[in-house]
Amino acid sequence: MIKLFVGLGNPGTEYEATRHNAGFWWLDAVARELKVHLVPEKSYWGLVARTQVNGQTVWLLAPQTFMNLSGKSVGALAKFFKIQPEEILVAHDELDIEPGQVKLKKGGSHAGHNGLRDIHAQMGPDYWRLRIGVGHPGEKSEVIHWVLKKPSPDHRQAIEDSIARSIKALPQLLAGDMEKAMVQIHTSKPQRPKPPRPTLTPAAPLQTPAPPAIGVED
């Protein structure tokens, strides 16, 4: 089962609504679902919540080290409580997935994500990742500016909707049934808005032609 849920982001109000904080948004949704509150914990350089699910301790962690040092926070908590990499799920923003989509995977490279890079350095690559699509700016040189900016209202709504759908797999994640969790997450598609119903304009009444005028001779 997943014993440690991690959401990645940057602390501070100036970053709160930026794409790079999608992992924080997801973790907040998990906290609401489990009815727990994240509180500062200096020992783990993050905001932490602890609860019990089916007799098993479950941790929530939002590192407050800034993204590039996320592994410092994750490694401190995981190593102290002997949580194995395969028992950790890290939620993070994903450039290669469109807003509105979420993907679950285990292991693999960090693909240049600095938060994952630091966790790799502390824990190795064999943890689970929940990849929350935020889209790509199209130019590699624009990536840093892209992730540190707020998404458009439409993109923010799509991301929020994808988070809400992925939370439905929380029971499977907590039970360690990762295959079912993956099916739940990957087959849950965003609802397409229904096209507006056409407005029918009433037909104009038929005009009866007037009879031709009849001339009168003097």
C-alpha positions as a LaTeX table, in Angstrom:
\begin{tabular}{lrrr}
\hline
Residue & $x$ (\AA) & $y$ (\AA) & $z$ (\AA) \\
\hline
Met1 & 0.00 & 0.00 & 0.00 \\
Ile2 & 1.00 & 3.63 & $-0.32$ \\
Lys3 & 2.16 & 4.84 & 3.10 \\
Leu4 & 3.51 & 8.25 & 2.07 \\
Phe5 & 1.72 & 10.66 & $-0.26$ \\
Val6 & 3.89 & 13.56 & $-1.41$ \\
Gly7 & 2.79 & 16.65 & $-3.33$ \\
Leu8 & 5.49 & 18.76 & $-4.96$ \\
Gly9 & 5.49 & 22.54 & $-5.25$ \\
Asn10 & 7.11 & 25.73 & $-4.04$ \\
Pro11 & 6.17 & 27.43 & $-0.75$ \\
Gly12 & 4.93 & 31.00 & $-0.62$ \\
Thr13 & 1.87 & 32.87 & $-1.83$ \\
Glu14 & 3.66 & 34.04 & $-4.99$ \\
Tyr15 & 3.87 & 30.42 & $-6.19$ \\
Glu16 & 0.58 & 29.14 & $-4.81$ \\
Ala17 & $-1.41$ & 29.27 & $-8.06$ \\
Thr18 & 1.43 & 28.39 & $-10.48$ \\
Arg19 & 1.58 & 25.24 & $-12.59$ \\
His20 & 4.60 & 23.93 & $-10.65$ \\
Asn21 & 2.35 & 23.63 & $-7.58$ \\
Ala22 & $-0.08$ & 21.13 & $-9.09$ \\
Gly23 & 1.31 & 18.48 & $-6.72$ \\
Phe24 & 0.37 & 20.66 & $-3.74$ \\
Trp25 & $-3.15$ & 21.03 & $-5.14$ \\
Trp26 & $-3.47$ & 17.25 & $-5.40$ \\
Leu27 & $-2.18$ & 16.69 & $-1.86$ \\
Asp28 & $-4.67$ & 19.22 & $-0.52$ \\
Ala29 & $-7.44$ & 17.20 & $-2.16$ \\
Val30 & $-6.14$ & 14.02 & $-0.49$ \\
Ala31 & $-6.05$ & 15.80 & 2.87 \\
Arg32 & $-9.68$ & 16.86 & 2.45 \\
Glu33 & $-10.66$ & 13.31 & 1.52 \\
Leu34 & $-8.91$ & 11.83 & 4.56 \\
Lys35 & $-10.11$ & 14.70 & 6.80 \\
Val36 & $-6.64$ & 15.67 & 8.00 \\
His37 & $-4.75$ & 18.96 & 8.22 \\
Leu38 & $-1.17$ & 19.55 & 7.13 \\
Val39 & 0.95 & 21.27 & 9.79 \\
Pro40 & 4.59 & 22.45 & 9.76 \\
Glu41 & 7.13 & 19.86 & 10.89 \\
Lys42 & 10.71 & 21.14 & 11.04 \\
Ser43 & 12.19 & 17.66 & 11.34 \\
Tyr44 & 11.03 & 16.86 & 7.80 \\
Trp45 & 11.25 & 20.35 & 6.26 \\
Gly46 & 7.61 & 20.26 & 5.21 \\
Leu47 & 3.92 & 20.36 & 5.99 \\
Val48 & 2.90 & 16.98 & 7.37 \\
Ala49 & $-0.25$ & 15.07 & 8.27 \\
Arg50 & $-0.53$ & 11.62 & 9.81 \\
Thr51 & $-3.56$ & 9.36 & 9.97 \\
Gln52 & $-4.59$ & 5.73 & 10.27 \\
Val53 & $-6.25$ & 3.78 & 7.47 \\
Asn54 & $-7.25$ & 0.18 & 8.17 \\
Gly55 & $-4.78$ & 0.05 & 11.04 \\
Gln56 & $-1.88$ & 1.33 & 8.94 \\
Thr57 & $-0.17$ & 4.69 & 9.41 \\
Val58 & $-0.41$ & 6.95 & 6.36 \\
Trp59 & 1.61 & 10.14 & 5.90 \\
Leu60 & 0.99 & 13.21 & 3.77 \\
Leu61 & 3.94 & 15.49 & 3.00 \\
Ala62 & 4.27 & 18.83 & 1.20 \\
Pro63 & 8.00 & 19.69 & 1.16 \\
Gln64 & 8.72 & 23.34 & 2.00 \\
Thr65 & 12.32 & 23.23 & 0.77 \\
Phe66 & 11.48 & 24.65 & $-2.67$ \\
Met67 & 11.23 & 22.27 & $-5.58$ \\
Asn68 & 14.93 & 21.64 & $-6.20$ \\
Leu69 & 15.45 & 20.21 & $-2.68$ \\
Ser70 & 12.28 & 18.11 & $-2.45$ \\
Gly71 & 14.31 & 14.96 & $-1.82$ \\
Lys72 & 15.71 & 16.41 & 1.40 \\
Ser73 & 12.20 & 16.49 & 2.87 \\
Val74 & 10.97 & 13.19 & 1.39 \\
Gly75 & 14.15 & 11.34 & 2.32 \\
Ala76 & 14.10 & 12.58 & 5.93 \\
Leu77 & 10.56 & 11.32 & 6.62 \\
Ala78 & 10.78 & 8.12 & 4.59 \\
Lys79 & 14.09 & 7.00 & 6.03 \\
Phe80 & 13.13 & 7.77 & 9.63 \\
Phe81 & 9.93 & 5.72 & 9.40 \\
Lys82 & 11.47 & 3.05 & 7.13 \\
Ile83 & 9.04 & 3.70 & 4.28 \\
Gln84 & 10.22 & 1.94 & 1.13 \\
Pro85 & 10.28 & 3.68 & $-2.28$ \\
Glu86 & 7.48 & 1.45 & $-3.62$ \\
Glu87 & 5.31 & 2.67 & $-0.72$ \\
Ile88 & 5.69 & 6.32 & $-1.78$ \\
Leu89 & 3.55 & 8.22 & $-4.28$ \\
Val90 & 4.75 & 11.61 & $-5.51$ \\
Ala91 & 2.26 & 13.90 & $-7.26$ \\
His92 & 3.83 & 16.48 & $-9.56$ \\
Asp93 & 3.22 & 18.71 & $-12.57$ \\
Glu94 & 3.92 & 17.06 & $-15.94$ \\
Leu95 & 4.79 & 19.08 & $-19.05$ \\
Asp96 & 4.31 & 16.20 & $-21.49$ \\
Ile97 & 0.64 & 15.68 & $-20.59$ \\
Glu98 & $-2.17$ & 18.05 & $-21.51$ \\
Pro99 & $-4.19$ & 19.80 & $-18.79$ \\
Gly100 & $-7.13$ & 17.59 & $-17.84$ \\
Gln101 & $-5.15$ & 14.33 & $-17.93$ \\
Val102 & $-3.36$ & 12.41 & $-15.16$ \\
Lys103 & $-1.07$ & 9.39 & $-15.46$ \\
Leu104 & 0.15 & 6.95 & $-12.80$ \\
Lys105 & 3.50 & 5.19 & $-13.23$ \\
Lys106 & 6.25 & 3.56 & $-11.19$ \\
Gly107 & 9.92 & 4.21 & $-11.69$ \\
Gly108 & 11.61 & 5.66 & $-14.72$ \\
Ser109 & 13.72 & 8.76 & $-15.23$ \\
His110 & 13.07 & 12.16 & $-13.70$ \\
Ala111 & 12.82 & 13.62 & $-17.25$ \\
Gly112 & 14.45 & 16.86 & $-16.13$ \\
His113 & 11.94 & 17.59 & $-13.34$ \\
Asn114 & 14.08 & 19.09 & $-10.59$ \\
Gly115 & 11.85 & 17.90 & $-7.76$ \\
Leu116 & 11.99 & 14.32 & $-9.00$ \\
Arg117 & 15.72 & 14.63 & $-9.67$ \\
Asp118 & 16.36 & 15.39 & $-6.00$ \\
Ile119 & 14.07 & 12.59 & $-4.81$ \\
His120 & 15.94 & 10.20 & $-7.12$ \\
Ala121 & 19.17 & 11.26 & $-5.40$ \\
Gln122 & 17.73 & 10.47 & $-1.96$ \\
Met123 & 15.47 & 7.47 & $-2.60$ \\
Gly124 & 16.34 & 6.04 & $-6.01$ \\
Pro125 & 13.80 & 5.87 & $-8.88$ \\
Asp126 & 11.47 & 3.09 & $-7.72$ \\
Tyr127 & 8.67 & 5.17 & $-6.24$ \\
Trp128 & 5.24 & 5.87 & $-7.76$ \\
Arg129 & 4.51 & 9.12 & $-9.57$ \\
Leu130 & 1.16 & 10.75 & $-10.25$ \\
Arg131 & 1.83 & 12.92 & $-13.29$ \\
Ile132 & $-0.61$ & 15.83 & $-13.45$ \\
Gly133 & $-0.77$ & 17.34 & $-16.92$ \\
Val134 & $-0.07$ & 21.06 & $-17.18$ \\
Gly135 & 0.84 & 21.17 & $-20.88$ \\
His136 & 4.00 & 22.38 & $-22.62$ \\
Pro137 & 4.72 & 25.92 & $-23.83$ \\
Gly138 & 6.10 & 24.56 & $-27.10$ \\
Glu139 & 9.62 & 25.92 & $-26.63$ \\
Lys140 & 12.16 & 24.37 & $-24.26$ \\
Ser141 & 13.52 & 27.81 & $-23.42$ \\
Glu142 & 10.09 & 28.84 & $-22.10$ \\
Val143 & 9.62 & 25.90 & $-19.72$ \\
Ile144 & 10.86 & 27.66 & $-16.56$ \\
His145 & 8.61 & 30.67 & $-17.15$ \\
Trp146 & 5.70 & 28.36 & $-18.04$ \\
Val147 & 5.73 & 26.28 & $-14.85$ \\
Leu148 & 6.19 & 29.36 & $-12.66$ \\
Lys149 & 3.15 & 31.12 & $-14.14$ \\
Lys150 & $-0.53$ & 30.67 & $-13.45$ \\
Pro151 & $-2.42$ & 28.54 & $-15.95$ \\
Ser152 & $-5.26$ & 30.10 & $-17.88$ \\
Pro153 & $-8.70$ & 29.78 & $-16.24$ \\
Asp154 & $-9.65$ & 26.99 & $-18.68$ \\
His155 & $-6.43$ & 25.08 & $-17.98$ \\
Arg156 & $-6.78$ & 25.56 & $-14.21$ \\
Gln157 & $-10.31$ & 24.16 & $-14.34$ \\
Ala158 & $-9.13$ & 21.20 & $-16.43$ \\
Ile159 & $-6.35$ & 20.47 & $-13.92$ \\
Glu160 & $-8.74$ & 20.75 & $-10.98$ \\
Asp161 & $-11.17$ & 18.38 & $-12.71$ \\
Ser162 & $-8.41$ & 15.85 & $-13.37$ \\
Ile163 & $-7.36$ & 15.98 & $-9.72$ \\
Ala164 & $-10.95$ & 15.37 & $-8.61$ \\
Arg165 & $-11.22$ & 12.35 & $-10.90$ \\
Ser166 & $-7.89$ & 10.87 & $-9.78$ \\
Ile167 & $-8.88$ & 11.15 & $-6.11$ \\
Lys168 & $-11.51$ & 8.49 & $-6.80$ \\
Ala169 & $-8.63$ & 5.99 & $-6.97$ \\
Leu170 & $-7.53$ & 6.81 & $-3.42$ \\
Pro171 & $-9.08$ & 3.64 & $-1.89$ \\
Gln172 & $-7.13$ & 1.48 & $-4.35$ \\
Leu173 & $-3.90$ & 3.40 & $-3.67$ \\
Leu174 & $-4.34$ & 2.97 & 0.07 \\
Ala175 & $-5.04$ & $-0.74$ & $-0.40$ \\
Gly176 & $-1.96$ & $-1.18$ & $-2.56$ \\
Asp177 & $-4.02$ & $-2.34$ & $-5.53$ \\
Met178 & $-2.01$ & $-0.31$ & $-7.99$ \\
Glu179 & $-3.32$ & $-2.04$ & $-11.11$ \\
Lys180 & $-6.91$ & $-1.13$ & $-10.23$ \\
Ala181 & $-5.79$ & 2.38 & $-9.29$ \\
Met182 & $-4.10$ & 2.74 & $-12.65$ \\
Val183 & $-7.21$ & 1.55 & $-14.50$ \\
Gln184 & $-9.38$ & 3.95 & $-12.49$ \\
Ile185 & $-7.10$ & 6.91 & $-13.19$ \\
His186 & $-6.36$ & 6.18 & $-16.83$ \\
Thr187 & $-9.90$ & 5.34 & $-17.90$ \\
Ser188 & $-11.48$ & 8.31 & $-16.14$ \\
Lys189 & $-11.80$ & 10.80 & $-18.96$ \\
Pro190 & $-12.82$ & 14.44 & $-18.80$ \\
Gln191 & $-16.41$ & 15.01 & $-19.71$ \\
Arg192 & $-16.88$ & 16.81 & $-22.96$ \\
Pro193 & $-19.23$ & 19.75 & $-22.70$ \\
Lys194 & $-22.53$ & 19.11 & $-24.41$ \\
Pro195 & $-23.04$ & 21.22 & $-27.51$ \\
Pro196 & $-25.66$ & 23.92 & $-27.05$ \\
Arg197 & $-29.10$ & 23.04 & $-28.27$ \\
Pro198 & $-29.98$ & 24.87 & $-31.45$ \\
Thr199 & $-32.38$ & 27.73 & $-31.03$ \\
Leu200 & $-35.33$ & 27.31 & $-33.34$ \\
Thr201 & $-36.55$ & 30.49 & $-34.93$ \\
Pro202 & $-40.29$ & 30.31 & $-35.61$ \\
Ala203 & $-41.08$ & 30.38 & $-39.27$ \\
Ala204 & $-42.65$ & 33.55 & $-40.55$ \\
Pro205 & $-46.37$ & 33.17 & $-41.43$ \\
Leu206 & $-47.10$ & 32.56 & $-45.06$ \\
Gln207 & $-48.22$ & 35.67 & $-46.84$ \\
Thr208 & $-51.30$ & 35.25 & $-49.04$ \\
Pro209 & $-50.77$ & 37.28 & $-52.15$ \\
Ala210 & $-53.29$ & 40.05 & $-52.63$ \\
Pro211 & $-55.69$ & 39.63 & $-55.63$ \\
Pro212 & $-54.73$ & 41.69 & $-58.63$ \\
Ala213 & $-56.37$ & 45.10 & $-58.79$ \\
Ile214 & $-59.28$ & 45.33 & $-61.25$ \\
Gly215 & $-59.42$ & 48.54 & $-63.23$ \\
Val216 & $-62.74$ & 50.37 & $-63.64$ \\
Glu217 & $-63.42$ & 52.04 & $-66.92$ \\
Asp218 & $-65.14$ & 55.37 & $-67.04$ \\
\hline
\end{tabular}
